[in-house]
Amino acid sequence: MRRSKESGTAAAQSGDESLHSKGRACLIAAALLWSLSGIVIKSPVIQAIPVGDRSLVLACYRALFAAVGLLPFVAWRRTRLTPRLMPSVVSFAVMNVMFVSAFTRTTAGAASCLQYTSTAWVFMFSWLALKEKIDRGNIIALACAICGITWILFSEQDDQHADGNLFALGSGVAYAGVILSLRWLRDENAIWVTVLNHAFSGLVLLPLVLTRHIELTALQWSLVAFLGVFQMGLPYVLATRGVAVLSVQESALLVLLEPILVPLWAWLCWGELIGWPTLIGGGLILGGLAVRYAVWPDRAHPL
């Protein structure tokens, strides 16, 4: 009997580890796809859209393309509209507008890194609202991330990028709401939640975009559609599935890979220089993640 219980416990632990591994893989894949914004949004084709219209076009049409692209995959029998979906929908809409506004007004590295001030908010609210314990590995990774982000923020303060940096910080607060909402809605259908978030975000902006009479070329439409389906829609489905099985703290740490990759792609593809503040800050973020998974790969060690 004892051996049977022990084998059952070992099997359960093995199953949990496998589930957690899949969750981590989903979040890493999501971060990689999100980072493609450094290639597409910084491309000369997208940059040719007038700066006053660019953020609106991307925030609106990218979200709508994401929603439409995922519609065929929605399991409609499992969908429902309830008030508990509203925090996710509103947080996502605010994050979408603020992040694209930041991306078009400051460097790719600064916009991405500053959005991830969300990590600190996620830790605080997951502890207060979701009663998740903060383990040693996560707190070390968080400390490194905060140091890296703070370094970028105070080292890249200038008049040219000041408004973009403020938009990026605002998107970080909203992004924390998105991550917490995804965890709270883990029992909902992942694709349905993703479609609803993107559809609402795009439709809210659509009347404003239509009044601007913005004309896009066929290539610009194609790139915006690519952003919607593959850089925004698909990774949010993956992220929703990852957050469902991992703590929101670990989820928030794993997606920190995005702000490290975004400026790298922008530099490799378009020659956008990576400043020393971004290099040092990104190194601190990556170093914290490396320590967290090298020393505490699987189990939590509550403080």
N, C-alpha and C positions, 0 to 999 in steps of 0.2 A: 504493500500500500504506500509506504514512504517513497519507494523508488518511483512509483507511478505518479505521485504528487510532484516529485522533483523533476521527472521528465516532462510533466505537463507545464511546470513553471519555466523550464529551459526552453520548451517549444514556444511558449508565450513571449518570452524575452526575445527569442530569435525572430518571431513574427513582428514584434515591435521594432526591432532594429532594421528589419527589411523595409517596413513601412516608413520609418524615419529616413532611411537611405533614399527611397523613392521621393519622399517629400523634399529632401535636400536637392536631389537631381532636378526636380521641377523648378525650384526657386533659382538654381544656378542657370538653368536654361532660360528662365524668364529674364534674369539679369542680362544674359548675353543678347537676347533679342531686343530688350529695351535699349541696350547700348548702341544699337544700329542708328539711333537718332543722330549720333555723332557723324555718321556718314551721310545720311540723307538730308537732314535739315541744314547741315553746313555745306551742302553741295551748291555749286554755282547756279544750277537750275532752280532750286528752291530759293536761294538768296536773291534771285532776279525778281521775285515777287516784291512789290514795294513794301518797305519796312512797316508802314502804317497798317497794311492789310495782312501781312504775313502771319502774325500771331493769331488773328481771327480765323483766317483760312485754315491753318493747321489745326487749331483747337476744335473747330467745328467739323470740317470735312473728314479729318482723320478719325474722329470719334464715330461719325456716321458710317464711314466705310468699315470700321471695326464691327459695329453692330450688325450691319447688313451681311458682312462676310461670315459671321457666326450664326446667323439665323437658321440656316439649314441643319445645324447640329444641335439645336435646342430640343430637349425632350419635353414637348409641350404638356404631356400628361402630368409632369412633375412640377410645373410652374405654378406660381401663385403671386398675387400682388397683395402685400400686407404692409402695414405701417412700419414694421421692423426693418424694411428694406431702405427706408428714407435716409437714415444717416449715411449709408454707403453711397447712395445716389448723389446726395448733396455734397459730401466730402470729395467724391470723384470729380464732379463738375467744377468745383472751386480749384482743386489741384490741377486739372487739365488746363484751365485758362491761365492760371498763374505760372505754371511751368513753361508753357509755350511762350508766354510774354517774357519770362526771364531768359529763355534760350535765344530769343531774337535780340536781346538787349545786352547780353554779357557773353563771356567766353563759354564754350561748351563745358570745360572743366569746372569753372566756378558755378555755373547753373546746376550741374548734376550733383556736385559735392554739397552745395548749400541746401539743396532739396532734402538731402539726407540728414539734416538736423532732425528730421522726423524720428530717427532712431532713439534719440533721448526722450522725445515725447512718448514713443511707443513703450519704452521701458517704464516710465513713470505711470502711465495710465493702465498698462497691463498689470502692474503691481497693485494699483489702487482699485481698479474696476474689475479686473478678471482674477485677482488674487493669485497671480503667478509669482512664484518665488524667483528671485534673481540669483543665479548661480555664479560661482567665482569666475569661470571662464568667460561668461557673457559680460560680466562687469569689467573685466580687463579689456575685452574687445571694445566695449562701449567707451571706456576711458580713452583708448587710443583713437577711436573714431572722433570723439569730441575734440581731442587735441588737434587732429588733422584738419577737421572742418573749421575750427577756430583759427588755426594758422592761415588757412586759405582766406577766410573772411576778413581778417585784419591786415593781411599782407596785400590783398588785391583791392583795397578800398581806393577808389578814384572816382572823379566826377563822371567819367565816361561810362562806367559800368555800375554806378551806385543804384540807379533805379532797377536795373536787372537783378542785382544781388538782393534787393528787398523783395522783389517778386519771387525769387528763388526761396528765400526764407519763408515767405507766406505759403508757398507750395509745399514746403516741408511740414508745416503744421497740418495742412489739409491731407497730405499723404499719410501722416500718422493716423488720421481718422479713417482713411481707406484700409490700411492694414488691420487696424482693430476691428473694423466692420467685417472684413473678410473672415476673421477668426470667429466673430460672433455669429456670422451666417454660414458656418461650416456645414450645417445640415441642409442648406439649400443647394440646388443644382448650380454647379460652378459656371457653366456656360450661360445659363439664364441670368445669373447675377451680373456677369460680364456684359452681356447684351444690354441689359437694363441700364447699367451705369453709363455705358457709352452712348446709348440712344438718347437718354435724358440730357447728357452733357452736350451732345451735338445739336439737339432740337432747341435747347435754350438759346443757343447762339445763332441758329439759322436765320431768324428774321433780321438780325443785325447785319449778318453777312450779305444777305440778299439786297439790302438797301444800299450797299456799297458798290454794287455792279462790278464785282471783281471778275476779270477774265483770266483764265488759265490756259496754257498750252496743253496739247495732248500729253506731252512728256511730264509736265507738272502734275496733271491729273493722275497719271500712272504712278508717280512717286508718292503722291498723297494717299492713293489707294493702298500702295505697298506699306506705307507707314501705318495705316489703319488696321489692316488685316494681320500683318506679320510682326510689326514693331510694337503694336499696342494691343490688339484683340487677343491673339494667341498667347502672348506672355502673361496676360492677366488671367486667362483660364488656367495656365500652369501655376501661377502664383496662388490662385484661389485653392487649388488642390494641395499645394505645398503647405500653406498656412493651416489647412484643415487638420494636418497630422503633426505639425510642429508647434512649439510655443511661438507666440508672436515675437518674443525677444530674439530667438534664434532666426526666425524668418527675417526680421528687420536687419540682422547682421549679415545674413547671406546675400541679400540684394544690394549690399554695399559694394559688390563687385561692379555694378553698373557705373557709378561715378568714376571708377578707376579706368574702365574701358572706353568711356565716351570720348575723353580728350585724346586717348591713344588713337582711336579710329580717325578723329578729326585731323590729327597731325599726320598720320600715315597716308590718308587719302587726299587731304586738301592743304596740308602744310600749315595748319593753324598751330602756332607755337604754343608749347606747354610751358607756362612760367614755373619758376622755381617754387613758388608757394604751392602750386597744384601738385608738383612732383613730390615735395616734402610731405604735404598733407595726405596725398594718395598713398605714399609709402607708409605713413603711420596707420592709416586705415587697413591696408593690406597686411602689415605686420601684426596688428591686433588680431585679425582673423586667423593668421597663420599660427599664432601662439594659442588661440582658443582651441583650434582643431588639432593641434599637435599635442597639447598637454591634456585637454579634456575632449577627446573625440566624440564620445557618445553619452556618457552619463552626466547628470547634473550634480553639482556640488553646492547646495544652498549655503548662503552666508549665514 
